[in-house]
Amino acid sequence: MKKYLFTTIITLALFSTISISCSDEFVDPTPKYSIDSENYFNSKADYDNALIAAYDLLQSSYANVILGEIASDNTLAGGESPTDVIGWQQVDDMIHTPVNSNLRDIWNWMFAGVQRANYILEFKDKTNFEGKNQLLAETRFLRAYYQFELVKWFGGIPMKGDARFKIGDERTIPRSSVEEVYASIEADLIYAAANLSPIASQKGRVTKGAAQALLGKAYLYQNKYAQAATALDAVISSGKYSLQTDYNAMFELDGENGSESVFEVQYTDVEGASFTCLQCSEGNVAVGFSGIRNYSGPLFTSGFSFNIPTKESADAFEVGDKRKDVAILDIVAWAAANTSYNDGKGVTYGKGNEDTGYFNRKYLPRKRSTNAQGDLNLTNPNNYRAIRYADVLLMAAEAYNRGGIDDTKARTYLNQVRRRAFGDTNHDIAASGAALTDFILAERRVELFGEGHRFFDLVRTGKAVGKIPGFKANKNELFPLPIEEIQFANGNWKQNPGY
């Protein structure tokens, strides 16, 4: 905890000593505030800057997304060799331990997000200004988002209400139970849904629909089906979202923040001390990691060949499903279709570790203009579609079905997603009960392929054993707390079972 706290204090100090705005400049480089002082939050601008800093940690969730796929049966770790990013390789094989720097990153970064949100909430009553409820609602959504990621990955976590953690707290504040963490998440999202605007004032800001959708998801993860159905139906009935007609276009640059985007993490290729917009000062690192090794050809650029789809996951798509060619790139077929590239030299590429011939096409790095800023391998501007309307429809379908509430409604929502996928009504599902559940869960896999949800879907539905190679029941449902946290807590926090 000490290492995490030190890191967080340093990063929090950054936004306390500078003025950050969407005009994209450091207004004054001279330090003005100390992070431990009481002289911040004297104006609306102070709160706005702190909120931008809380949003900023969303960018680090790229690690959650790529590792959520690698941990599942969707993809293999890949990379250059079996020791390339060893933490990912271990998770892929389900042999990870508390000594894993990649899992530690998720813990540290998500906790840093909670800490930044709590910095605002700790001083929420210091200064009044117009629009304060909206700002606090955004803050509470973000805390709920970070806590939801933490409870998914690690189970119960330490919580301190609206106060920041300080050095020494790790030895006195216990890990809260999973139920207590979810209660905090629910309370934050209920408040957020009641106070957020239905329309974002700026791309990337959270909305009422985003809060309702995440609340429904949190309920679903707890098997609270009736509450999940109500929350998710509120998003659907609002009329503010719709399925994009072109599934492929949705994952291209021009398709960002479209009609299907309920909540989207913003990225850009602009690096350094420049803020062009909310929470997008850095690129999506997962994109470069997922790219084709030593690639030369149309549309894409090279990457490091991690996150490699398996043949089994590619075969999970039904014949005629238009989503397959959007989700998975068959590099051999792609090369064969582009033999005229580069004056007939064709597409060239290298093979990495665990090569299957497939790549996660949704998040492959795309070619950009010659004046694009940043390292092409590391600062790709591809946004992460964190909550899509199709996901909301499928979660609602699951809630209505698994809760024994209304299979007719469940089929309606499921078939909306399938009709886009196939372009007809011939593939509608007519099943009920347990058979319908299986269809809904199978649909989630193909609709959301490559988006980081698969591992957690398998775990929460009790289907991970036998699906994920090496997965051990009563252990691998959760990941271990980093060894440093256990050591710093000096016996106050127990390690997760099996580790």
N, C-alpha and C positions, 0 to 999 in steps of 0.2 A: 504494500500500500504506500510505503514511503516513496518508492520510486515513482509510482503513479502520481502521487500528490505533488512531488517536486516538478514532474513534467507538466502537470496541469497548472501549477502556480506560474511557471515560466510562460506557458502559452496564454494564460489569462492575462498576465502582465503585458503581453504584446498588445492586446486590444484595449487595455486600460491606459496605455501610454501614447496611443496614436488615435487619430480620428479617421474612421473608415466610412466612406460613403459611396453611393453609386456613381458619383462623378469621377471615381477611379483615381483618386490621388491621396497621398499622405498630405494632410493639411498642414501639420506641424510636427516635425520629427522630434521636438524637444519633449522628454518625459514630463508628464504632468501629475501622474497619480502613482501611488504605491498600492499594490494589490491588497495589502492588509489594512489600508487606511479606511477611514469612514467618510472620505471626502469625495467619493464618486456618487453617481446617480443623483445629481443635482438638477438635471434637465432631461427633457424628452430625448435629446440627442444622445445623452449618456446611455439611456435604456436602449435606444435603437442600435447603438454600436455594440452593446453587450449582446443583443439579440442576434445580430449578424454573426458574432463570434460563436454563438450557440448553434446557428445554422451550419457554420463552417465545418463542424465535425461530421456532418452528413457525408461529406466527400470521402471520409475514411471508411465508410461502409462498403466500399468496393471490395475490401477483404472479406467481409461477411458473405457477399454475393458469390464470389468465385469459389470460396472454400465451402459454401453451402452446396454448390454443385459437385465439387470434387469429393466431398464426404458422402454423397449419395451414389446411387447406381447409374446416374446419368453420364458422368464423365470420369476420366482418369486424370491423375495429376499431370503426367506428361513432362514437359520441359526438355532440357538437353540430355539429362542423364538421371539415373535413379537417386542421385544425391542433390539434384538441382532443387533449391528451396526445400530442404529436407523436412521441414514442418508440414508442408502440404503433402509430401510423399507419405509421411507417417499417418496423417489423417486419412488419406486415400486407402491405405492398407489397414486402417483401424488399429494401429499399434502406437498411437500417440500417447504421450505421458505428460505430467505436469511441467516438464522441461520442453517447451515448444514455443519458440519466439512468435510464430504466426498466430497461435491461439492467444498468446499474451498481448499481441497487438489489438486483437478484437476487444479483449477485456479492458485494456488501457484506454483505447480510443472511445469506446462506448461510455466508459466511466467519465472520461474527460467531457463528453457531451452532457452527461447528467450534472457534472460539477459546474459547467458553464451556465446551464439552465438554473441551477440552484443559486448561483451567484446573483442572478436577477431576482429570484423569488425571495431570497434572504432579505433583500432590501426593497421589496415590492411596495411597502407603505411609506417609503422615505419622501417621495415626491409625487404629486398628482399632476396629471396633464390629460389633455383630450386624447382619446383613443387608447387609454391605458388598459382597459379590459381586453381589447383586441391583442395588444402586445403580450399581456399575461397569458392569454389563451394560446397564442403561438408558442410561447415559452413552455407551457404545460404540455402541449402536443409534443414538442421536441423531447422533453424529459420522458414522456411516455414512450416515444419511439425508441430512444436509447435504452430505457429499462426493458422494453419488450425484447429488444435484441439480446440483452444480457440474460434475461430469464430463459429465453429459448436456448441459448448456448450453454449457460452455466447453472441454471436453476436458481435457488434462492440467493439473493445478494444483500450486502449491507445497505441500509438506507438510513438517512438522517433527516427525514422530513424535508423542509425547505431550506435547510442550512447546508453550507459547504462542509466537506470533510476536511479535517485538519490533522496534522501529524500527531499520532498518539491515539486517534479514534479507532484505528484498526485493532487495538488491544482492548477496547471497551465496548464498541458497538458490534452486536452479533450479526450474523447473516440472518436476514429476514426469511421467512418461509416463502415458498412459491406462491401460496395463497395470498400472503401479505403484499408481495410484489405486484401481483395482478390486481389487488384491491387499489393500490396506488395508481396503477396504469388506468384502471377504469375511472377512478375519480378525476384524474387529469383530463381524460378524453371526454367525459361527460361535461366537464366545465368548458373544455375547448369547443365542443360541438355547440354549446349554448351561446358562446360569445364570439365565435369566428364568423367572418363574412363568408357568404356562399361563393363570392367571386374574389379571387386573389388580386390584391392591389399591385402586385409585381410578380412576374414569372418566378416560380419556385417557392413562393410563400404558401403556407398551408391554408386550407379552407375548411369550412364546415363539413363538406363532403369527405375530405381527407380524414377528419377526426371521427366521423361516423363510421367510415370504412375500417379504420384501424381499431376502433372500439369493437366493431363486429368481428374482426379477426381475433382480437384478444378473447372475446367470449367464445369463439369457435375453438380456440386452442384449449379452453377449459371445459369443452363439451357442454357449454351453456347454450343450447341450441335455440331456445325460444328468444333469449335476449339477442343472440347473434342475428337471427332472422329479422327481428325488429330493427336493429341498427342498420343492417345491410339493405333492408327494404327502403329505409329512409333515403339512402343514397340513390337507389334505383328510381324511386317515385319522384325524386326531386326534378328529374328531367334535364339535369345539367350535364349529363354524360351520355355517351353513346359509343357503340363499337365502330371503330374506323373501318371503312369499307375495304381499304387496301391494307392487309395485314403486313405486307412487306414494307410499305412506305412508312408505317408507324415507327420502324426502327432505324430510319434514315434521319439525317439532320433536319430535313424539312418537316419531318413528322413529330418532332419533339413538342411537348406541351400541347398535344392535340385534344380532340374531343374525348378520347379514351383515357387520358391521363388524369387520375384522381390525385396522385402525388408523385412528383418526379424530382429526383436529385439532380441538380444542375452542375454541369462540368464545362470547362472551356480549355483551350490549349494555351491560354495566357498564363505565364508563371511569374513569380516574383512578388514584389510589393505593390501589386496593382489589382484593384478590385473593380471589375467591369460590371458586376451585377451580384445580386444576393447569392451567397454560398457557392460561387463558382470561380474561385481564384486558382484552382488547380484542375488538372486533367484526370480522367478516369484511368487509373493505373491498370485495372483488370483487363481493359481492352488490349493494351499492348502485350500483356502476358498471354492472352488468348490467341494472339495473331499467328499466322502461318510463318514457319521458320524459313528465312532466306528467300522470301517470296519475290518474284518478279512477274507481274501480270496486271490485268485491268482491275479496277474498282478498289482493291485492298492494298495495304502496305504490310511490311513484314512485322513479325512479333516473335514471341519466345515459345510458342507451341505448348503452352499449358492448357489445362481444362479441356481435354480431348474427349469428345463424345464416343461412347462405346457403340459397337455394332448392334447390341441388344436395344439400346435406347433409340438408335436410328430406325430400327425395325418396329418400334412401338407405334409409329405413325401408320394409319390405315392407308390403303391404296386410294388415291384421289384426294388426300388431305393436302391442301395447298400450303399448309404451315411448314411442312417438312423441309422444303427447299429454302425457306426463310430462316428456320431454326438451325439447320445443319448444312454445312458446305461439304459436299463430296469432292475433294480436291482432284481426284482422278477424272471424274466426269467434268469438272470445271475446266481442267486443262484440255480435255478432248474437245470441249465446246469453244475453246479460244485459241485454236492452232494458228490463227492469222495474226495473233498479237506480236508486236515488235518485229514487223516485216517477216512474218512467218517463223520466227524463232520460237514462238509459243510461250506458254507459261512455264516457269521453272520454280522449284521450291525444294526445301530440304526436309528430311524426316528426322523427327526427334524421338525422345524416349516414349515408349508405349504407343507408337504411331498406329492409328486405325484407319487413316485416310479421311477422317472427319474432323471438322472444326465447328466451334460454336459461332455460327454466322451472325447472329443478332448483334454480338458485341465484338466483331472483328474490326481492327482499325481500317478506316476508309482513307482513300487518297484525298488530299485536300489541296487548296490552292498553293502556289509556289511561295506566297508571302505569309502562309500560316506560321504562327509563332510556336516555339517550343520544340522539344525533342519528339519526333514522330512516334517513337516507341513508347514514350512514357506519359505524354500529356494529351491524350486523345480527348476530344470534346464530347464524346458520346454520353448523353444523359442516361441515368439509370431510371427506368420506369418502375418505381418502387411499388405503387399500387395502381393497377390498371382496372378499368371497368369490367373487362372480361373476368378478372380475378374476383371482383365483387359479385358478379353473376354466379360464378361457380361456388364461391363461399356461401352465398345465399341458397343455392340449390342444395348444397350439402347440409346446411342447417335445417332446411325444411324437410329433407329426406331423413337424415340421421336422427332428427328429433321427433320423427313420426308425426309431423305437423301437417304437411300437405305435399304429397308426391306429384300432384298435378302441377303445382307451382314450381316444384323442383325441376320437373321435366321441361317446363316452359323456359326457365333460365338456362338450363343445360343446352337445349336445342337452339337457343339464340346464338350461342357460341359456335355450335357445330354447323349451323347454316352458313355462317361466314366462312368457316374452314373449308367447306365442300362446295359452296355456291349453289346449294339446292336443299330441298326438304327430304330427299331420299335417304338421308343418313340420320334422320331423327331417331331418338331413343324412346321406346314405348314401355320400358321395364318399370317395375316398382320395387319397393322394399330393398333388401340387401343387394339384389342384382343392380338396382339403380345406383346404389352407393358405389359399387365397383365401377360402373360407367363414369360416374362423376369424378372419382379419384383418378381414373385412367385419363380422363379429359384434362384434368389439372396438369398431369405430367406433360402432355404434348402441347397444350396451349401455353404453358408457362416455362417451357424448356429453356434452360440456360439463364434463368432469372433468379436462381438462388433459393427456391422454395422447396425443392424436392426432398431433401434430407428431412426437413422438419415435418413435411406432410406424411412421410413414412413413419416417423417416430410418433407423432401425435395420434395416428390412426392404428398404431400397433402392428404395422406391416414391415418394419425395418428388418427384422430377423428373417434371413433367407433371401432377402432382396439385395441388401448391401453386403458385399463380400467381407467377411471378418467381423461383422457386427455381433456383439455379445449383449444379450438381454441383461437388464439390470445394471448395466455399466455404460454402454455407448449411447444411451438416450441423452446423456449430458456429456459435456467436455470438462476436463479437469481445470480447476482454478490454477493459475500460474503458481509455480513453486515459490516464487518470491512473495506472493500474497500470503501464502500459508506460513512462511517463515517470519515475515514481518508481524503477522497477527499473533505470533507466539502462543499458538494453541487456541486462540479465540474463535478461529474459523476452521471447521472440519473440512477435509477434502471430500469431493464427491465420491460415492461408492465405486469401488473397483480400481481406483487410482492410488 
